[in-house]
Amino acid sequence: MSAAQHAGPGRLVLSSDDINRAVRRIAHEILEANKGPEGLLLLGIPTRGAHLARRLGEALRQVEGTEVPVGSLDVTMYRDDLRSQPTRAVEPTDIPGDGVDGKVVVLVDDVLYSGRTVRSALDALADLGRPRAVRLAVLVDRGHRELPIRADYVGKNLPTSHSERVMVRLAEHDGVDAEGVRIAGPADRQGEGE
């Protein structure tokens, strides 16, 4: 095993290069399904989802030669676990251009697990207007859904147990993404977040 595979807790499942390939593949899938970039709006769910949305926007620009609007959608106040979780910092929602009405909005997040964050995002989006369609792109789908939500575009399906944690590390937020995506068991967690 390389030094990168031993760099952090848990087992490396996606390297930085794997993440970049997944983002490029998802960009092509979005363009194919939408028949081009017209009417697309990418909204990342903070924190790492917002960074992935910007990467996805850049990949779309490289493929099509045109800018696709990219913003972020904070879902903190729409979460159903506010009473049981520590206080979260609210990050500003940034909707570029003329809003969501009539657009094909692609919500972007790093890990899809229970589906509750995506449900919160749908509630937040409904308060902003009426998109023509809403799609979901995630880097990792780890299963264990509690709500009837599925991703339209998935970088990697990673079957996990409930006791495992999926850790995504991106340069924009974590300083380096050489560690990429890891799966850690209970003994590996040591304060890591999902």
C-alpha positions as CSV (number, residue, x, y, z in Angstrom):
1,M,0.0,0.0,0.0
2,S,1.1,3.5,-0.7
3,A,1.7,6.2,2.0
4,A,-1.5,7.9,0.9
5,Q,-3.5,4.8,1.7
6,H,-2.1,5.0,5.3
7,A,-2.3,8.8,5.6
8,G,-5.6,8.9,7.5
9,P,-8.0,6.8,9.5
10,G,-10.0,4.1,7.8
11,R,-9.7,2.6,4.3
12,L,-9.2,4.7,1.2
13,V,-12.0,4.2,-1.3
14,L,-11.6,7.2,-3.6
15,S,-8.4,9.0,-4.3
16,S,-8.2,12.6,-5.3
17,D,-7.9,11.5,-9.0
18,D,-10.9,9.2,-8.5
19,I,-12.9,12.2,-7.2
20,N,-11.9,14.3,-10.2
21,R,-12.9,11.4,-12.6
22,A,-16.3,11.0,-10.8
23,V,-17.0,14.8,-11.1
24,R,-16.2,14.8,-14.9
25,R,-18.4,11.7,-15.4
26,I,-21.3,13.3,-13.5
27,A,-20.9,16.4,-15.6
28,H,-21.2,14.4,-18.8
29,E,-24.3,12.6,-17.4
30,I,-26.0,15.8,-16.5
31,L,-25.3,17.3,-19.9
32,E,-26.7,14.2,-21.6
33,A,-29.8,14.1,-19.5
34,N,-30.4,17.8,-19.9
35,K,-29.5,17.8,-23.6
36,G,-26.9,20.5,-23.0
37,P,-26.3,23.2,-20.4
38,E,-29.3,25.4,-21.1
39,G,-31.5,26.1,-18.0
40,L,-29.2,24.3,-15.6
41,L,-28.4,25.7,-12.1
42,L,-26.1,23.9,-9.7
43,L,-26.7,24.4,-6.0
44,G,-24.2,22.9,-3.5
45,I,-25.3,21.9,0.0
46,P,-22.6,23.4,2.3
47,T,-20.0,22.6,3.2
48,R,-18.4,20.1,0.9
49,G,-21.3,20.0,-1.5
50,A,-20.8,23.6,-2.3
51,H,-17.2,22.9,-3.2
52,L,-18.2,19.9,-5.3
53,A,-20.8,22.1,-7.1
54,R,-18.1,24.5,-8.1
55,R,-15.9,21.6,-9.4
56,L,-18.9,20.3,-11.3
57,G,-19.5,23.8,-12.8
58,E,-15.9,23.9,-13.9
59,A,-16.2,20.5,-15.5
60,L,-19.4,21.5,-17.3
61,R,-17.6,24.7,-18.6
62,Q,-14.7,22.6,-19.9
63,V,-17.0,20.2,-21.7
64,E,-19.5,22.8,-23.1
65,G,-17.4,26.0,-23.2
66,T,-20.1,27.9,-21.4
67,E,-20.7,28.9,-17.8
68,V,-23.4,27.1,-15.8
69,P,-24.5,29.1,-12.8
70,V,-23.3,27.7,-9.5
71,G,-24.5,28.7,-6.0
72,S,-25.1,27.2,-2.6
73,L,-28.2,26.4,-0.6
74,D,-27.9,26.4,3.2
75,V,-30.4,23.9,4.8
76,T,-29.5,24.4,8.4
77,M,-32.8,26.0,9.5
78,Y,-34.8,23.3,7.6
79,R,-33.2,20.3,9.3
80,D,-35.4,18.1,11.4
81,D,-32.6,17.4,14.0
82,L,-32.0,21.0,15.2
83,R,-33.2,20.1,18.7
84,S,-30.9,17.1,19.1
85,Q,-27.8,18.4,17.4
86,P,-25.3,21.1,18.5
87,T,-25.9,24.5,17.1
88,R,-24.8,24.8,13.5
89,A,-23.4,27.9,11.8
90,V,-25.8,29.1,9.1
91,E,-24.0,29.7,5.8
92,P,-25.4,32.2,3.4
93,T,-27.5,30.8,0.6
94,D,-26.2,32.1,-2.8
95,I,-28.6,31.8,-5.7
96,P,-26.9,33.2,-8.9
97,G,-28.8,34.9,-11.7
98,D,-32.5,35.3,-11.7
99,G,-33.3,32.6,-9.2
100,V,-34.6,29.0,-9.4
101,D,-37.9,29.5,-11.2
102,G,-38.1,27.5,-14.4
103,K,-34.6,26.1,-14.0
104,V,-33.3,22.5,-13.8
105,V,-31.7,22.7,-10.4
106,V,-29.1,20.1,-9.6
107,L,-28.5,19.8,-5.9
108,V,-25.0,18.7,-5.1
109,D,-23.8,17.0,-1.9
110,D,-20.8,14.9,-0.9
111,V,-22.5,12.0,0.9
112,L,-26.0,10.7,0.6
113,Y,-27.0,8.7,3.7
114,S,-30.4,8.9,5.3
115,G,-31.9,11.4,2.8
116,R,-32.8,13.9,5.6
117,T,-30.3,16.6,4.4
118,V,-31.7,16.4,0.8
119,R,-35.3,16.6,2.2
120,S,-34.2,19.8,4.0
121,A,-32.7,21.1,0.8
122,L,-36.0,20.5,-1.0
123,D,-37.9,22.4,1.7
124,A,-35.4,25.3,1.4
125,L,-35.6,25.3,-2.4
126,A,-39.4,25.4,-2.3
127,D,-39.2,28.6,-0.3
128,L,-37.1,30.2,-3.1
129,G,-39.4,29.5,-6.1
130,R,-40.5,26.8,-8.4
131,P,-37.8,25.0,-10.5
132,R,-38.8,23.2,-13.7
133,A,-37.1,20.1,-12.2
134,V,-34.8,19.1,-9.4
135,R,-32.0,16.5,-9.7
136,L,-29.5,15.2,-7.1
137,A,-25.8,14.6,-7.7
138,V,-23.7,13.1,-4.9
139,L,-20.1,12.0,-4.8
140,V,-20.9,9.0,-2.5
141,D,-24.1,7.1,-1.9
142,R,-23.7,5.0,1.1
143,G,-27.2,3.6,1.4
144,H,-29.3,3.4,4.6
145,R,-32.1,5.7,3.4
146,E,-34.7,6.7,5.9
147,L,-36.7,8.7,3.3
148,P,-37.7,7.8,-0.3
149,I,-34.9,9.8,-1.9
150,R,-32.4,8.7,-4.5
151,A,-29.6,10.4,-6.4
152,D,-29.8,10.9,-10.1
153,Y,-26.0,11.1,-10.5
154,V,-23.6,9.2,-8.2
155,G,-19.9,9.3,-8.2
156,K,-19.6,6.0,-6.3
157,N,-22.0,3.7,-4.4
158,L,-20.3,2.6,-1.2
159,P,-22.2,0.0,0.8
160,T,-21.5,0.6,4.5
161,S,-22.7,-0.4,7.9
162,H,-24.4,2.0,10.2
163,S,-21.4,2.0,12.5
164,E,-19.0,3.1,9.7
165,R,-18.3,6.7,8.8
166,V,-17.6,8.1,5.3
167,M,-15.0,10.8,5.4
168,V,-14.7,13.1,2.4
169,R,-11.6,15.4,2.3
170,L,-11.5,18.2,-0.3
171,A,-8.7,20.7,-0.8
172,E,-11.1,23.7,-0.8
173,H,-12.3,22.9,2.7
174,D,-9.7,20.6,4.3
175,G,-6.6,22.0,2.8
176,V,-5.7,18.8,0.8
177,D,-7.7,16.1,-1.0
178,A,-4.9,13.6,-1.3
179,E,-6.8,11.5,1.2
180,G,-10.0,11.6,-0.9
181,V,-12.8,9.5,0.5
182,R,-12.3,7.0,3.3
183,I,-14.5,4.6,5.2
184,A,-13.7,4.4,8.9
185,G,-15.1,2.1,11.5
186,P,-15.9,3.1,15.1
187,A,-12.3,2.7,16.3
188,D,-11.0,5.0,13.5
189,R,-13.4,8.0,14.0
190,Q,-11.5,10.1,16.5
191,G,-13.6,13.2,16.0
192,E,-14.0,12.9,12.2
193,G,-17.3,14.2,10.7
194,E,-19.5,13.1,7.9
